[in-house]
Amino acid sequence: MNVRMITSFGFQVLRLSTPLIFAALSAAVCEKAGLFNMAAESMMLWGALIGVIVSGMTKSALVGFLAAMAAGVITGILIWIATVKGKADLMLAQIAINLASVGGTVFLLFALTGEKSNSAVAIKSLALPKVPIPLISGIPVVGKIVSGHNILTLGAIVAAIILNIFIFKSKTGHHIRAVGENPNAAESVGISVPKVYFLAWTIAGLLGGIGGAFMSMGYLTSFTKNMVAGRGYIGLCASSMVGGNPIGAMFCALIFGVADAASNQLQLTSAPSDLVLMMPYIVTIVVLVLLSVAKYGRAHRKMKR
């Protein structure tokens, strides 16, 4: 690989990792609260659609971005209402909302535009800006890899740092971790478990909505049917690998981003196209299997002791 190919590949890794990082952070905050966030897929999907619709209607990328965040938050709150207030099973509620979101986004797109698969013709969505980084942009190779990305790519790194500080350094973060470790013990010392769950789902929805906004207002400038394409699940896997640590989740998401970028590069070769498209998901399955084997091994050794 020459320098040009290396810089191009590195740039792709950061760009393709952006939605994975937001999905991983969405799952991480829930994991620290003792929750299993399988609905990041829905949060991102609704964020992607609503961001495009509102951006196109208002002719403002900022308003569209805020609407995408709101869509993710509403999705998270709906899960909280169903599981905390309605006492529904967490896994079943998330499966239901994921299935409903795939069809619901297509239905809403068709109702508003008459299109069922792509909003590009009917809605002229605006794109979030790209940001050159002063000083770094002039550095050979590194500057071309790091600088010139969409603002949300840089925002993903900042979000991981902020979330890490919030969870491990703030009083509210301590409450979230306390509930995640033992909700009954946390409640016995005056921590409201339902409020902590509400906060966790709200933050998770916010991050998921931002990830969706990147998909339709950064990576592309339109919404396409099921455009999240499993990235929410990959983010969940990245978070699970590191026990919900935000910084660790970000780096794990970057690993999956490498697989995604490699998949794009292999499409330019004579490799079978279907196998190439499967590559990021194959990596996800392999990592999950290895993670499960490692956890089983640790548990087995503890039992022997």
N, C-alpha and C positions, 0 to 999 in steps of 0.2 A: 504493500500500500504506500502510495506517495503522500506527500504532505497535504495536498489538496483533498485526497480521499479521506485522510485522517481527520482533517478539520470538518469536512462535510459529515462524516459519521458522528463525530463528537457533537456537532450542532444538532443532528437528528436525535441523538440520545436524550439531550436535555429537553428538546421540544416534545418528543413522544413520552417522556417521563412525567411531564407536567400534570396531565389529568390523573395519572397513577399516583402521584404524590398527594394530590388533594383527596383522592379516594382513600389512600392509606391513612391520612390524617383524620379523615372522617371516621374511619373504623377504629383508629387508635383512641380517640377521646371516649368512644363508647366502650371499648375494651377496658379502659382504666376505670370505668364506672360499673364494670361487671356485666356489660351488655354485649350482644353479638350483632354487629351492624352489617346485615346482608343487603340492606336497602340503599346503600350508596349508589347502586346502579340506577335506582329510580330517582334519587335526588339529583344525580347528574343529568339524567334524561329530561326531567322537567325543567331543570335549569337551562339546558341547551335550547329547548323549544321556546320557553317563555322569554329568554334573553333575546332571541332572534325576533320574535313577534313584537315585543315592546320596543326594541331598538328600531325595527322597521317602521313602526307606527309613530314614534316620537322623533325619529331621525337623530337620536342621541345614543351613542355607545355607552355612556355612563348610566343613563336611565335603564337601558337594557340590561346592563351588568347588575345593577341594584335589583331589578326585577328577577333576574336569574337567581340571585342569592335568596330573595324572598320565596321563590318557588321551592328551593331546596329546604328552607326553614319550615315552610308549611308541610312539606312531605314528612320531615322529621317529627313535627308536632302531631300529625295525624297518626303516626306510629305510636307516639306517647299516649294519645287519647285512647287508641284501640287496646293497648297493652296494659296501661296503668289504670285508666278510668273504666275501660270496658272489660278488663281482665282477660283479654284474648291471649292466646299463646304467642309468644314473641316470634318464633320461627314461622308459624303459619301466617301471622299477620304480615310479615315481611315478604313471604312468598306471594301472598295475595296482592300486595301493593306493587311488587315487581311485575307480576303478570298483567295487572290492571294498567300499569304505566306504559308498557309496550303498546297495548292497544289504545289507551287513552290519549297518548301523544299523537298517534296517527289520526285518531278521530277528531281531535281539536284542530290539527293542521288541516284536515280535509274540510271541516266546518268553516274555517276562516279563509281558506285559500282555494279550495277545490282540488288541491293536490294531495296525494296519499304517500308520496315517498320523498319528495324534496321541495324545500321552500324557496329555492334559488330564483325561480321564475316569478313567483307571486310576491315575494317579500324581498326588498332590497335592504338587507341587514348591514349595519356598520360594524367595523372591526375595531377591537381594542388595539391601542398603539404598540408599536415596537420601540424598545428602549436601548439606545447605545450606551455603554458604560464608559464614562470618561476615564482616561489613562489606560484602563485595561484593554479598550478596543484597539489601541495601537500596538499591543504586544503580539509578536508573531505567533501564529497557531492558536495560542490560548485566547487571544482577543477575538479571533474569528469563531471560536467555539462558544465562548461565554457571552459575548456582546451581540446586540442586535436582535435579541429574542423578544417575543411578546411580553408585555409587562407582567402577565400572570405567571410566566416562567420564573421570573425573579421573585414574584409574590409567593410562589410555592415554597421557595427556600426560606423566605422571611416568615411565612406562616408556620413552618415546622419549628423554627427557633422560638417564635412567640408562644406557640402551643406548648413547647417543652418547658419554657419558663413558667407559663400559667399552671401547668399540671404539677410541677415539682417544687415551685417556689411560692405560689400564692395560697392563701387560706382556703379559697374556694377549690383550688386544685387538690389540696389535702383532703377536703371533704369528698371530692369525687373519688379519689383513690381509697378512702376509708370505706365508702359505700361499695366499691368494687371488691374490696377484700372481704368485708363482712357487713352486709346491710343491717342485720339485726343489732350488731354491736354499735354501728354508727347511729342507728336510731335511738339506742339506749342513752347516748350522750347528747341528744338533742338535734342531730342532723336529720333534716327532712329528706327521706329517700325519694319520694315522688318529685320533689323540687330538683334534686340532683339529677334524676333521670330526665326531667324536662330540660334542664340546662344542657345535659350531654347530647340529647337528641337535637336541640336547637343548634348547638355548635356544629354537630355532625352534618346537619342539613345545610348550614351556612357554607361549610367547606365543600360539601358535595355540589351545591349550586354553583360555586365558583369554578369547580372542575368542569361542570357542564357548560358554563359560559365560555371557558377556554375552547372546548370542543367546537362550538358553533360561532364564536366571535373572535377566535384567535387562530386555531388550527385550520378552521374553515370559516366561511362567512355565510353559512346557511345551515339549516337543520335537515338531516336525512333520517329516514326511518331506522330506529334502533342504532343510532350512531355511536352510542357509548360502547357497544359491542363487548361486554364482559369486563371492561376496565374497572368497574366497581368491585367485582369479585377478585380481580388481581390485586387491587389495593387492599382488600380484606386479607388476602394471603400475605402481602408484604407486612401488614400490621401484626398478624399472628406470629410471624417469624421472630419478632423482637418483643413480644409481650406487650404491644401497645406503646412502646417508646417512640415519641414523634420523630426524633432525629434518626433513630435506627430505621423507622418505617420509611423515611425519606430515602435513605441509602438503599434499602431493599427495593423500593420502587424504581430507583435508578438501575438496579440490576435487571429488572424486568424491562425497563426502557431499552437497555442494551439488546435484549432478545428481540424487542419490537423493531429496533433500528436494523438489526442483522437480518430480520425477516424482510424488511424493505429492500435491503441491498441484494439479498438473494433472489428477489423478484426480477432483477436485471440479468440474472444468469439463466442457464437452461434447467435449473432445478424445478421439479414438479410444483406448479403454482399452488395447488391445494395443500401440499405438505408445508410449503413455505408459510402460508397464511396461518397454519396451525401452530407454528413454532412458539409464539409467546404463550399459548395456552398449554402446550406440551411442557414447557419450562415450568409453568405454574403447577401443573399436576406433579411433576417430578419433585419440585421443592416441597410441596405439601406431603408427599409420601416420605421424603427424607426427614421432614420435620416430625411427622408422626412416629417414625421409627426411632428417632432420637429421644422423643418424649417417653415412648414406651420403654426404651432402654434405661433412662434415668429412673423411671418409676419402679422398674424391675429391680434395679440395684438397691433402691431405698427399701424395698420389701425384704430383700435378703439381709439387710442390716438389722 
